[in-house]
Amino acid sequence: MGSIIRNAEKLGIHRDGTFLGLSPLETEERRRLWWHLQHLDLALAVRSGLTPLTLMGDWDAKLPLNIEDDDIDETMTDFPKERTGLTSMSYCLFTYWVIDKQRAFLRANNGRFELSWQTNDVVPKPMKETLIGQLEEGVNKHFLQYCDPLKPIHTLIQILARALICGLKQRGLQALACSKNTDDAGQKFRGELMEACIQSLEYNIAFHTQSSIRQFQWLTKSFFPWHAFMIILVEASQQIDTPKTQQIWDLLSELYGANSTLSQLSEDRRVSHAAGLVVAAWKTRQTKSTLGQCPSRPEFVSRLELKLEEYRSGNMQTGARTIQQGSAGQAAEPPTPESFLGEHDLNAVFDLEFQDIDWSFWSSID
């Protein structure tokens, strides 16, 4: 990705065509190319925890126009008028607009773009709230007000836009709630964080259960709100007999029913770890419940425990084959099972607080 962007810079794609005397068509093509490179670079940076290469660089390519392809051709000397409402470019424009808004705001107020601005203590809380508020207002104004629920791409934009704003709020609240602040203000932030995380998982469920947008699921297949998931699990292990307890477990049951990737333990280390933590959290509820009788185990928890046992057994068999295939009399080390639950941990309970979680693991790319 880095080489591609550097080559694009060598070709001058980062400069807007209006400053170079280029035609409207060529200018528009260059804008679309440059901004999509920025989008891909940012997406990879988010997944790998790295800094985007050129997002805060000194370039001036403007956002593409909100037009259809037929609105512009090589014979035109003036740019076409932008359309009101959503077009076939609107999904891409939504992602570019969000990037551009953050870039402009942070350049003006902080001097640089950071992926962690929501959780960075250097960025003042009022500044974070202002930026999130501007993003929410702009998304509603430029995109959501024009969405037609009968059009699949509009539904996709609706869900992703709302999930984005919810996620930004959640990360900001997470930084406040994860501090070792146990006063009333800290508990207030924790309660708000809990609600934001529930909403974030509900958006993920909606994305996977809306039949009209099933063909778009490949767009976000590799993205999942792991931080929200972990925060929900922490609360599930602590709120044993509160009115919120059953809501949390019903939500997790619905989530695992909707998102099949959460049951594919070998695809992503985080998936197998998450499965083990869910089982452990349920055992914690069984152990700590003060009610006369703990509710029956959810079916999805039983399925996860069975999958974990099969997954661990499969890893051990692979390890045994590796030993047998060792050459020159030296046995190779068997692979370590990636499941959270080890051979002696099937009865483990969940005993984690926010400060105990390695958040970088849940943000990592596999």
TAKA-V490751 format. One line per field, one symbol per residue. phi: phi as a letter, one per 40 degrees, with the letter a starting at -180 (. if undefined). A space follows every 50 residues. Layout:
BEGIN
phi = ???
END
This chain:
BEGIN
phi = .ccccccccccgcccccccbgccdcccccccccccccccccccccccbgb cdcbdbccbbccccccbcdccbacccbbcccccchcbccccccccccccc ccccccccbbgacbccccbcccccdcccccccccccccccccbccbcbcc bdcccdcdccccccccccccccccccccccbbcccccccccccdcccdcc ccccccccbcccbdcbcccbdcbacccccccccdcccbccbcdcdccccc ccccccccbcccbccccadcccccccccdccccccccccbccacdccccc cccccccccccccccccccccccccdbfgbccccccdccccccbbcbcbc bbbdccccccccbcbc
END
